[in-house]
């Protein structure tokens, strides 16, 4: 059988005997919907779920950064703004805030990539505050002791419109919804306090901090409370999208934050949670191509999904272009310096927590349990320095595979689970 795995803007072509393949996991056969249909849903939803006096209110539209390009903000954020214009809102009453979390600021010449040329020319677009203390406002403290600092321009708004996708997330259970507030537009220290809930005091990862887990997940519970704290005196509308196993948007919905988010999570599970009868000896996976594999740091989501259905000690071929590099200096440093002793970084995380180190900690744990070969734009020395194996020949790699395994062409979108 011939298999194609996307890498950046190209493909890796693999030939593998049929009898070596247990299954090709693509998600349920749920077709994508057209951009025009999504625009219609957005316009109708905004008109239905915004206050009657919206033309007198200050509006903050929160959008994802360039790690969520699959949601096509360049197409759909302009639709939100045009609908607000139709409702009589002045452009001077609208700000678009890029939910960076702890990611680096986006340059102005990238704004059209995130929000479209129409918005970049007509609307004030700004990065969230992150570490800029002058642009942070303390909203209060959650029951889990997270001091919630939020970007000032969002605090000053009356109506919040969140635009962004829902997907499985290795820490929050699901990305999207409340996550665009914390960590999205929150201050750096608030984010670290929230994410530190991923660790137990003994330096081991919290067992309920994982994909598709919301109830009992302390990170999610803290995010929900933080969202309510921020929105206490505001109105909020969530424009939610979700992608199927092929990476095509199949779900679009607009409504109140929490209800719309939970409905999207349910739809995502129906489309992208795939149950298999048993674990495989290997998995050949791709992070999904250039809209999702620009950085190794973000591409690891595909890896966290795939390991669920591979036997410990098994092989994983992990295809991710990484055209923008590793994506985070701390993540890179931890991968290189602690790959032989993950327990040490685990204990350090209980004292001083940061998310890139935690993600690296979890990746190192995977690299200790599985033989992971990274196929990227990195050369052999860099690949090995990060703790991954390197394949000089994909053909030889595949011929040497033993047993039977799974193919996951869009592993960021698919959460495979073994039937219990």
N, C-alpha and C positions, 0 to 999 in steps of 0.2 A: 504494500500500500504506500502511496505517496502522500506525505503530510507537509503542509506549509505552516510555519510559525513566524509571525511577524516580528521584525526587529527594526526599530526606528521606522524609516520609510521604505524598507525593503523586506524581503522574506528569506527565511532559512528553509531550504527544501530538503526534506528527509524521506528516505525510502526505508521502510521497515516491514518485515514479514507480517502478514495478517495474524498468524498464530501467536505473535508476541503481544498483540494488543487486546487488553481486556475490554476497553471501551474508549470512545472519543467523547469527552464531556463538553457539550456545547450549551447546556441549559435546556429548559423546556422550549418547545416550538411555539414561542409567543412572538409574533411579528412586531417589528418596530412601527412607529407611527410617523407620518410625514411632518416636516417642519411647519408646513402651513396649518396642519391640524393642531400642533402644539401651540402655535401662535394664537389660534382661536381659543384654545383652552385658557391660555394666559390672559388674554384680553377679557374674556367673560368672567374669569375668576377674580381679576383685579377689580372689575366693576361691581362684582357681587360682594366682595369681602373687604372693601375699604369704606371708611366712615363717609357719611353723606356730605359732611363739610370738609372733605379732603382737600379742596382747593384753597383752604385757609391754613393748612397744616404744613409743618416742616417734615420732610420725608427723607429717611436714610434707606438706600437700597444696598443691602449687604450681598456681595458676590464673591465667588471663589477666586483664588489666584491661579497661576499657570500650572499647578499640579492637578487641576480638575478641568482640563480643556475639553474633555469628552462631553461635558454638559452644554457646550456650545453657547456660552455667554455672549459671544460675538453676534449670534443670531437672535437670541431670546431676550437679553437685557434691553436692547432697543425697543422690543415689543412692549415691555413693561413701561418704559418711559413714554412711548407714543400713546399708550393707553391713559397714562396720567395726564398727558397734554390734552387728550380728548375730554377728560373730566374737569378741565379748567385749571390744572395745576401749573403754576409758573415754574420755568426752569430754575429760577433763583431759589425755589423752595425745595429743590432736590439735590441731594448729594449721594454719590456712589462711593461706598467704602469697600475696599478689597480686604477680605478676611484673611490676613496673613498668618494668624497664630504666631508662631515663632520663626516663620520663614522670612527670608530677606525681602526688603522692599522691592516692588516692581517699578521699573523705569517707565517714564511717561510714554515713551515710544512703544511700550507693550500694552498700553491701556486699550487700544482698539482690538487687540487680540482677546481681551477679557470681556469687553463691553460693547464692541462694535465701533465703527468709525462715527456713526451718528451720535452716539453718546460721548465719545472722546472729544467731539467738536462742540457739543452743546451743553454738557453737564460737568460740574465740578467732580472730578474723580480723585480720591486720595487713598493712600495706604492706611491700614489700621495702625494704632500707636506702637504696639509691641513694647519696646524699652523706653520710649519717649515719655518720661514722667510728666512733662508739661502738657501732654495731650491725654492724660488718664484721669478718670474720676472714680473715686471709691463709692461703690454702690451698697456695700455692706458685707456681711460675712455669712457663709453657708453653715449648716449644721456640722459639716465635716471640716470646718475651720479654714476654708478657702476664702481669702480676702479678695473680693471681686472688684478689680479695677477694669473699667471699660473705656474704650476710645471716646473722647469728649464729643466729637461731632455726632456720634450715634446717640449719646446721652441727651444731646440738645434737640433731637428729633422727637416729633409727636407720634409719627407713624413709621413703623419698621417694616420693610419688605425684604424678606430673605429669599434669594434665588440660589438654588444649588441642588446637586444630586444626592441621592441616597445610595449608599453601597455598604457592604460588610466592612467592618473595621476591627483590627486586631486588639484594640484597647477599649474603644467606646461601644463595642458591639455592632453599631451601625454608624457610619458617617452621615452627615446631613442634619437638618433641623436645628435643634438646640446647640449643636456643635459649631454652628456659625457664629454663636455668641461667645461661648467658652469651648474651645480656645480661640475661635475665629477673630473677634474684635477685642479680646481681652488683653490685659497687660502680661508681660513675660512672667512675672512672679506668680500671678494668679494661675497661669497655665501650668507652671511647674508644680504648684500646690495641688491642683486638681489631678494632674497626671501621676503624682507621687503615690496616689491611692492604688496604683497598679502593683505596688510592692508590699510584701509582708515584712514584718520586722526582722525575720531571720534571713532576709536577703533573697528569698525565693519569690517568683511571680505569683500574684493573687490568682487562684484557680478560676474565679468567675469573671476575670478581665480577659475577654476573648470575643471572637467573632459571633455575631448573631445573639449575643447574650445581653439583655437589658436589665431584667429584674434580678436584683442581687449584685449587679455589677456596680461597685462603688463609684467608678468614674462616671458612668451614665447617670446615676442618681444625683451626683453632685452637679453635673451639667444641667440637668432638668431644674434643679433648685436655683442655679445661677441664672438661667434663662428667665424664670419667673421673677427673680429679684430685679433683674434689669428691666423687665417689661411691666413691672407693677403699675406704673402710671401711663402706659403707652398702649397703643393698638398695634397688632402685628399680623401680617399676612405672609404665608410661606408658599412660594412657587417651587414645587418639588418635581424632580425628574428622577427616573431610574432607567438603567440600561440592562438589556437582556444579556444572555451568555455570549452573544456575538458583538457586544459593545454598542448595539443600536438602542436608542431611546424608545422604550415601549410604554412607559407610564409617565403621564404628566397630570398634576393636580394642583389646585390652588385653594387655600383655606387657612383656618386657624393653625398655629404652629404645631402644637402637640398632636392633635387629631390627624392632621395632614401627614405629619412625620410617621406616626404609627401605621397609618394606612399604607404609606409607601414601603415601610419595612415589611409588612405582610405581603405586598405585591412582589417585592424583591425576593423574598424567600420562596414564593411560589414559582418564580421564574428561574432563580439561580442557585437554589439549594438542591444539589443532586445527591441522591443516596446510591451507594454502590454496595454490592454484597460482601466484599472483602477488600483488604488492603492489597496493593500491588507491589511488585518487586522494584518498580521504577515508575517515574512520571516524566514525560517530556512536556514542558510548559512554556508559554510565552506570557509576558506581562501585557501584551496586546498591541504593541506598535507605538508610533510616535506620539499619540495623544495621551498615553499613559506610562511610557517607559523612558521619559527624558532623563530621569535621575535614578540612580540605584536606590537611594533612600526611599523614594515613593514606590519603586517597582517591587520592593520586598513584600508588598501586600499580596502579590501573586504567590510568592513563596509561602507565606503564612497560611494561605488557603490550601495549597497543594499538599503540604506535609500531612494533612489529615488522613490521606488515603495511601500513604507509602509506608511499607514496613520499615521499622527502625533498622538502620544499616543499609537501606536501599539507595538507589541512585536517582538523582533529580537533575535533568538538563534544564537549566533556567535561562531562557532567552530574554534579554532586555537590552535595548540599544545603548542607553545611558549616554546619549549625545551631549548632555549637559554635565556629565561627570558623576561623581558620587552624590553630590547634592547637599551635603552637610559636612562641615569640617570635623565637628565633634563625633558624628556617626562614623566617619572614616577613621579617625584617630582611635576610637574604642575598638573597632574591628581589627585594626592592626596591632594594637598594644595589649589587648586582653583576650586574643583568640585562643591562647593556651590556658587561660585561667579565668573563665567566666564567673566563678564564684566570687572572685575579688571585686569585680565591677558590680556584682549583685549586692554585696555588702556596702559598697560605696554609695549605691543608689538609695539605700535606706537612710543615709545621712544627708547627702546632697543629690537631689533628683533633677534630671533633665531628660526630656523625651528622646532626643537623638541617641543618648547613651542607653536608654532603656530599649529602644528599637534594636540597637546594635547588640545589646545583651541577649535579646530574644533571637536575633539572627545567629549569633555565636552558638547558642544552644542548639539550633537547627543544624549548624555546620558540624557540631560534635556528634550528632545522632545520625546524620545522613551524609552521603557523598554527593555534594552539590557542585555541579560544573556550570560555571557562568559563561554564557556566550554573549559578548557585548562588544562595544567599541574599544574596550580596554585591551592593552597588550598583556602578554603572559605574566610579566613581572608584577604589574599592578594588580591583575586578577588574583594571583597567588598571595600577594602581600595583604589583600583584604580577607584572606582565609578561604577563598573558593578554589576549586580545581579548574584547570584550563584544558580545553580540547584542541589539539592541533588539527584534528580531522573529525568532523561530525560523523562522517560515514563510518570511520573506524570505531568511534564511540558507540554508535548504535549497533554495529555488528557484534560488539563485545558485551552487550547487555544480556543478562541472564533472566530467565523466567518471563513473566507477563506483567504488563504495566498499563498505565493510562496516558492518554494524550489530552492536554487541556490547552487549546489554542488561545483562549482569552482568560487566563487564570485569575486576573484581578477581578473579573466579573462572576466567577464561579466559586461557590463554596461547596466542595464535595465532602460528604460525610458517610461513614460506614454505617449500614443498617444495624440497629441493635435489636 
